[in-house]
């Protein structure tokens, strides 16, 4: 009998990496602005860069910030400070450029959240209707795009991870990759308005909403047709902004071996990693990228770790 957990190994998001100069102001922004909570921190230290494709040791610091559901349920933002090598570039604000464009949250009231976030240095880029519903799109102090949508069931002054928006140059090329990882299609449709994402008002495009089996957090995979999507996601792991995503799998090495035998190309083979200063045990991790260069990592976290 085939092991379905290996055939389509990814079960849930573990974290989304937010690259920055300094973890402190970004972490505090997430805590005070969105009501998230700091659960783990790695010390400022040197570590092996090879896991991220860097041929020398790197120096930095990391925090892991979750929503109020806690680490056993919520994905996290991994706030990663790059010191050596230093952070480079700025987050892309071009919605048509391939790559990770925005992190989205549900909040009780958009108005209250926008008022609080603008008071903390965010700039409102759009308020109104998107293909996904009413949304406020803001740019934070480091240039990362944050989107908020309403959920009246949530407590005041808290946010819940809702979605990740990614631009694809060709959905028909991207979707087999995401299907192979374990994402299911919730919805696929077209749209003709682009202001919600910072594109021209009159556009032609389509999107697919994708979800993993163990959680409601979703990917909004967007293809722009007129004007067309272009380019690739950032190539260097120390690029500022939202860079990579970690997906929980039961067995990293088994998933790697099976997918490799099918011809799937990985960025790097499995490596054993220890997160100093955290309660997380050593983990096997490997990397692969979608057709537009968006990097994902398999992190070995069996379902039993979330009970």
Phi, psi and omega in degrees: 000134182284137178279106184298328181295339176267321179304312174232088197285330188284133183245330184197160171284137171261311177200162174242127184277127178246106183273135185206176176283323191213125182292332190297305182293325179292315179299316181295324177299316180293324180288309185281324185277327185239002177070022177281174182226141179280124183247322183222154176213134171263145181292158175289114187199168174278145178208165181293127179276348187297333179298332179257010178085018178255131190274024175207172177292152179239159182234126181186193184211151185218141168237155178238119187243126184244164172275183190291352177286341177094169188292340180278349182237314186280143162295178179227160161262123173270103179276112187244117177270126177260119180249313176213109001293155183286158174303146178226156174072186176226154179300140179288129176253008178273109184294340181274347180280130183301144177132185180282124187253327186200151170251132185245146180229149167269139178223162181292315180223123180299316184301314181296319181292318179298318179298317181292316183289323177293329176291347179253015174103002178282152176248131178281122180260335180198141170225125178153205186266136173244174175299345183257358182123185180295134186213150166244127178251122182236156174245124184279183187295339179263356179099005178277138181273128179240131178245138179234139179227154188275144170216104187295348182277349183279155176289154178296148175065021174231160178228156178233135179304131184240310185203164172235127180259127183231133175270131178247145175277339181201106182299324182291338174274321184288320189300320176301325177296311182292323176299318182295327178291326181133005179284140175252145178281125175269320185199144172222127181202173181254167178212162184228013177233138186238355185300328181302333181252000182092013178265171175305149183301316181262110182220171168232127180201179175211160180220160173231132173265129185235149180213144174273162190289336190259009182195161181275347179302134187231162172256131170259104182264115190245129173247125177263129182258312179223103355292164190268149170302153183207167171076196179219164176292161179309141181269329187264134184294342180265016178286138182297142175111196179281118189247305187220164182233140177256132179244135179280131176230160180285321185213102184299313185292323178293317178297317179299311183298316182293313183292324177298320179294339178272356180098006177292134180266125177256150176288319180209148180285171180300141175226148179272127186234139175243128179264096180297142177083004180235161178279000182283130179288175177301148187223149171267130184228141170218164187235144170209160185234149178286174185300343178258012176086010178283119186274138173237149174237138170274126177241125183286101177222091181304155180306328181300337181289346185251008180278000000 
